[in-house]
Amino acid sequence: MIAFCCIAALPVNTVSATIADRITVAVSVAPQAYFMERVGGKYVNVEVIVPPGANHETYEPTARQLIGLSHAKIFFLVGTDAFPFENRVSEIIRKDKKGGDVIKLSEGAALRGQDPHLWVSPAVVRIAARTIFRVLSGHDARHNDYYRANLDSFLSEIDSLDREIKKLLTGKKGAVFMVYHPAWGYFADEYGLKQLAIEEEGKAAGAAHIRKMINLAREKGIRVIFAQKGYDTKSAASIAAEIGGTVVVTDPLARDWPTSLRSFAEALARAARQ
């Protein structure tokens, strides 16, 4: 279903191009595949390095995977120190005889320290979309008009999603929400919200910190703990039980990027009404 959604969103003819016509692109995480496919359409073959369910911040590509990535002409990395494997993959792709191109999602973005989850910000994705267009056109000038049409369509989609999120969060500016894993910081910054994370710098929290967060949740009337799909939710559930609340699972790593952000905004709006 996800693959269908991605293909259906493309604005122009999406009949498969021949293998020879496609540019092989490696991306670190699934949302980046969506961005690349929206601009590159039928002329890109995208390989996602971090598989579904894996911890993207500690993932180590296998030797076989690294060998396969040597065929990629473009590596679209996140571009933060939180993903150590990206440096190794970059070296492999750059050593290709024809010279691979390495681009960063973080290019032109204001970084939040070691937080790698830039893709949850529509503003960052707007910048990334234009970068993708520039790089693809540089590799494949013959299809420049095709890439331009896709870029324009994707930018319109981002603008529409941004307006929808703002509408969902009307009157919520300054609202505080609590997460177990701090994946929504860029989203919070963009929409004037505040993320409180139970994990400490991406690591399991100690008893004192957990108690502090429970007290903070009670103080601020927080009744929902947001947990990330694929992560252990037992600790989040224990904290939710302490505050008489519930756990809501989100998926910031979903390949269907617009649905991921829209669903989170809807969940935030519901949580604010509790």
Backbone torsions as a table, in degrees:
resi	resn	phi	psi	omega
1	MET	NA	-39.1	179.7
2	ILE	-63.8	-45.0	-179.6
3	ALA	-60.0	-39.2	179.6
4	PHE	-63.3	-43.2	-179.8
5	CYS	-60.9	-42.3	-179.0
6	CYS	-64.3	-41.6	-177.7
7	ILE	-71.6	-40.8	-177.2
8	ALA	-63.9	-25.6	-176.6
9	ALA	-76.2	-17.1	-176.3
10	LEU	-68.4	141.0	-171.3
11	PRO	-86.2	-11.5	-174.5
12	VAL	-128.3	179.7	-178.0
13	ASN	-51.6	124.2	-175.4
14	THR	-114.7	16.9	175.4
15	VAL	-59.6	136.8	-173.9
16	SER	-56.3	134.8	173.3
17	ALA	-82.9	164.0	177.2
18	THR	-67.8	158.0	-179.5
19	ILE	-56.7	-38.2	-178.4
20	ALA	-65.2	-26.7	-178.6
21	ASP	-82.4	-15.6	-173.8
22	ARG	-88.0	145.6	173.6
23	ILE	-98.3	124.0	177.8
24	THR	-80.4	126.1	-176.4
25	VAL	-124.6	133.1	173.2
26	ALA	-102.2	137.3	175.6
27	VAL	-128.7	154.9	-177.4
28	SER	-74.5	-49.3	-174.7
29	VAL	-130.0	160.0	-171.8
30	ALA	-57.6	-40.9	179.8
31	PRO	-57.4	-33.0	178.3
32	GLN	-64.9	-30.2	177.4
33	ALA	-63.7	-39.2	178.3
34	TYR	-60.6	-45.9	-179.0
35	PHE	-62.0	-45.2	-178.3
36	MET	-64.6	-40.6	-179.7
37	GLU	-70.7	-32.5	178.7
38	ARG	-65.8	-34.7	-179.8
39	VAL	-91.2	-43.5	-175.2
40	GLY	-82.7	-24.0	177.3
41	GLY	52.1	-131.0	-173.9
42	LYS	-74.2	-6.7	-177.2
43	TYR	-100.2	11.0	175.2
44	VAL	-125.7	145.8	171.5
45	ASN	-117.7	110.4	-170.6
46	VAL	-102.9	129.5	176.7
47	GLU	-115.0	123.2	-179.7
48	VAL	-92.3	127.4	-175.9
49	ILE	-75.3	-50.5	-176.7
50	VAL	-85.0	116.3	-177.1
51	PRO	-73.3	160.8	178.3
52	PRO	-56.1	137.4	177.2
53	GLY	87.3	-12.8	179.5
54	ALA	-82.6	151.5	175.5
55	ASN	-75.7	110.0	-173.8
56	HIS	-66.5	-18.9	-177.8
57	GLU	-89.6	-14.2	-179.9
58	THR	-122.9	2.9	-174.3
59	TYR	-65.4	139.3	177.0
60	GLU	-121.1	114.6	178.5
61	PRO	-60.2	145.4	177.3
62	THR	-75.5	162.4	178.4
63	ALA	-60.0	-40.3	179.4
64	ARG	-63.3	-40.6	179.4
65	GLN	-64.5	-42.2	180.0
66	LEU	-63.5	-38.8	178.0
67	ILE	-63.8	-43.1	179.2
68	GLY	-63.1	-34.8	-178.2
69	LEU	-71.0	-15.1	-180.0
70	SER	-64.3	-16.1	179.6
71	HIS	-86.1	-10.2	-178.4
72	ALA	-70.1	137.0	177.7
73	LYS	-89.8	-20.2	179.3
74	ILE	-136.3	137.2	170.9
75	PHE	-118.0	115.2	179.3
76	PHE	-98.3	91.6	-177.1
77	LEU	-93.6	164.4	176.5
78	VAL	-70.8	-45.8	174.0
79	GLY	90.2	38.2	174.1
80	THR	-132.2	160.9	-179.6
81	ASP	-67.9	-12.3	-177.9
82	ALA	-71.5	-14.4	178.6
83	PHE	-115.7	81.0	-176.2
84	PRO	-57.8	-31.9	-176.3
85	PHE	-64.7	-21.1	-175.9
86	GLU	-63.0	-33.9	179.2
87	ASN	-65.1	-40.6	-179.8
88	ARG	-67.1	-42.7	179.5
89	VAL	-66.0	-38.6	178.7
90	SER	-59.2	-43.5	-179.6
91	GLU	-62.8	-41.5	-179.5
92	ILE	-63.4	-45.8	-177.5
93	ILE	-69.2	-36.4	179.3
94	ARG	-69.9	-24.1	-179.0
95	LYS	-80.6	-8.7	177.8
96	ASP	-56.3	142.4	-175.8
97	LYS	-56.6	-33.2	-178.0
98	LYS	-89.7	-5.2	176.8
99	GLY	80.1	105.7	178.8
100	GLY	-85.2	153.9	179.5
101	ASP	-99.5	134.1	178.4
102	VAL	-117.8	121.3	178.5
103	ILE	-123.9	158.6	-174.0
104	LYS	-121.3	135.1	171.0
105	LEU	-62.8	-29.8	-177.0
106	SER	-79.2	-7.2	-178.1
107	GLU	-60.8	121.4	178.9
108	GLY	82.9	0.5	-178.2
109	ALA	-100.2	149.2	174.1
110	ALA	-84.8	116.0	-173.0
111	LEU	-83.3	148.2	177.3
112	ARG	-101.1	71.2	179.6
113	GLY	59.2	-126.0	-177.8
114	GLN	-92.6	6.7	-179.9
115	ASP	-71.2	116.8	-177.0
116	PRO	-91.5	-2.3	-169.0
117	HIS	-83.8	52.7	-175.8
118	LEU	-65.0	-27.7	-172.9
119	TRP	-67.4	-10.3	177.9
120	VAL	-84.3	4.8	177.2
121	SER	-106.4	114.6	175.4
122	PRO	-57.1	-34.5	179.9
123	ALA	-63.2	-41.0	178.1
124	VAL	-66.8	-39.4	-178.0
125	VAL	-68.4	-32.9	174.7
126	ARG	-58.3	-45.9	179.2
127	ILE	-63.2	-44.8	-178.2
128	ALA	-62.4	-38.9	-179.1
129	ALA	-60.5	-42.8	179.3
130	ARG	-67.4	-36.7	177.5
131	THR	-65.2	-42.7	178.5
132	ILE	-59.9	-44.8	178.7
133	PHE	-58.8	-45.9	-178.1
134	ARG	-60.9	-44.4	-177.2
135	VAL	-70.1	-44.0	179.4
136	LEU	-63.2	-41.7	178.9
137	SER	-64.3	-33.7	177.3
138	GLY	-67.0	-33.7	179.0
139	HIS	-82.3	-27.5	-169.6
140	ASP	-145.3	71.5	-176.2
141	ALA	-63.5	-24.0	-178.9
142	ARG	-58.5	-32.7	-175.6
143	HIS	-108.3	28.2	-179.2
144	ASN	-56.4	-44.8	-178.6
145	ASP	-63.4	-37.1	177.6
146	TYR	-62.8	-48.5	179.7
147	TYR	-63.9	-37.7	179.6
148	ARG	-64.2	-43.0	178.7
149	ALA	-62.4	-42.3	178.4
150	ASN	-65.6	-40.7	178.0
151	LEU	-60.0	-47.8	-178.8
152	ASP	-60.3	-40.8	178.5
153	SER	-65.2	-42.4	-179.4
154	PHE	-66.2	-41.4	178.0
155	LEU	-62.2	-37.2	176.7
156	SER	-65.4	-38.7	177.9
157	GLU	-64.1	-42.4	178.7
158	ILE	-62.2	-44.5	179.7
159	ASP	-61.5	-41.3	179.4
160	SER	-65.1	-43.3	178.3
161	LEU	-63.3	-41.4	179.0
162	ASP	-59.9	-44.6	178.7
163	ARG	-63.9	-39.9	-179.8
164	GLU	-64.1	-43.6	179.1
165	ILE	-63.7	-43.8	178.8
166	LYS	-60.4	-38.2	178.1
167	LYS	-66.4	-43.5	178.8
168	LEU	-61.5	-32.7	-175.6
169	LEU	-101.2	16.9	177.8
170	THR	-56.2	130.0	179.7
171	GLY	79.2	4.0	-177.0
172	LYS	-102.5	3.5	-177.8
173	LYS	-57.3	132.2	-177.4
174	GLY	89.2	-5.4	-179.2
175	ALA	-65.4	147.6	-178.8
176	VAL	-109.7	134.3	175.3
177	PHE	-130.9	154.4	-175.8
178	MET	-115.1	132.5	179.3
179	VAL	-123.5	157.5	173.4
180	TYR	-82.3	-56.3	176.5
181	HIS	-99.9	129.3	-172.5
182	PRO	-77.7	74.8	-176.0
183	ALA	-99.5	-7.9	-170.2
184	TRP	-115.0	22.9	-177.2
185	GLY	-64.1	-42.8	179.7
186	TYR	-66.0	-37.2	176.1
187	PHE	-63.0	-46.1	-179.7
188	ALA	-60.5	-44.9	179.6
189	ASP	-60.2	-41.9	-175.8
190	GLU	-68.2	-32.6	-175.3
191	TYR	-109.6	17.6	173.1
192	GLY	70.5	32.3	179.5
193	LEU	-110.0	174.7	177.0
194	LYS	-129.3	123.7	178.3
195	GLN	-93.9	128.5	173.4
196	LEU	-110.1	121.4	-175.6
197	ALA	-105.0	133.8	177.5
198	ILE	-77.1	-40.3	174.3
199	GLU	-65.1	148.9	177.6
200	GLU	-108.5	109.3	-178.7
201	GLU	53.3	42.4	176.9
202	GLY	78.6	5.3	-178.4
203	LYS	-116.0	157.0	179.7
204	ALA	-55.4	136.8	-177.1
205	ALA	-80.4	148.1	175.9
206	GLY	-79.4	169.4	-176.2
207	ALA	-60.1	-39.5	-178.3
208	ALA	-65.4	-40.5	-179.6
209	HIS	-68.8	-39.8	179.4
210	ILE	-62.2	-42.6	178.4
211	ARG	-62.9	-39.3	177.7
212	LYS	-61.7	-42.9	-178.6
213	MET	-69.0	-35.1	176.1
214	ILE	-62.4	-45.6	179.0
215	ASN	-64.0	-38.3	179.8
216	LEU	-66.7	-40.3	178.6
217	ALA	-62.8	-42.6	177.9
218	ARG	-63.8	-42.2	-179.1
219	GLU	-61.7	-38.4	-176.1
220	LYS	-96.4	3.2	178.1
221	GLY	70.6	27.2	-179.9
222	ILE	-78.1	128.5	-178.7
223	ARG	-119.9	0.9	-178.3
224	VAL	-127.9	132.8	172.7
225	ILE	-110.5	122.1	179.5
226	PHE	-89.5	124.7	178.3
227	ALA	-114.6	159.5	-177.4
228	GLN	-99.8	135.9	178.1
229	LYS	-57.5	135.0	179.7
230	GLY	93.9	-10.6	178.5
231	TYR	-102.2	155.6	176.7
232	ASP	-63.8	124.9	-177.8
233	THR	-101.5	4.7	-176.9
234	LYS	-62.3	-44.4	-179.4
235	SER	-65.0	-40.9	178.2
236	ALA	-62.5	-40.0	180.0
237	ALA	-65.6	-37.7	179.4
238	SER	-64.2	-41.3	179.4
239	ILE	-68.7	-40.9	178.7
240	ALA	-60.8	-39.3	178.8
241	ALA	-63.1	-36.6	179.8
242	GLU	-64.2	-31.8	-177.0
243	ILE	-102.9	7.2	-179.6
244	GLY	67.3	34.3	-176.4
245	GLY	-117.8	-161.7	-177.6
246	THR	-133.9	165.2	175.6
247	VAL	-106.1	132.4	174.7
248	VAL	-117.5	123.8	-177.8
249	VAL	-90.3	129.0	177.4
250	THR	-116.3	165.9	-178.0
251	ASP	-134.4	78.4	179.4
252	PRO	-67.6	-11.3	180.0
253	LEU	-99.3	10.0	-178.9
254	ALA	-64.6	141.8	176.8
255	ARG	-67.3	-32.8	177.5
256	ASP	-79.7	80.3	-171.9
257	TRP	-57.9	-49.0	-177.6
258	PRO	-63.2	-38.1	178.5
259	THR	-65.3	-38.0	178.6
260	SER	-59.9	-49.4	-178.5
261	LEU	-68.9	-40.9	180.0
262	ARG	-63.3	-43.7	-179.4
263	SER	-63.1	-38.7	179.5
264	PHE	-67.3	-42.3	178.6
265	ALA	-61.8	-40.2	177.9
266	GLU	-64.1	-40.6	179.1
267	ALA	-66.3	-38.5	176.3
268	LEU	-62.3	-43.2	-179.2
269	ALA	-63.7	-40.6	177.3
270	ARG	-65.5	-42.1	-178.4
271	ALA	-62.9	-35.9	-178.0
272	ALA	-68.7	-21.4	-179.8
273	ARG	-87.3	-11.1	-177.1
274	GLN	-77.9	NA	NA
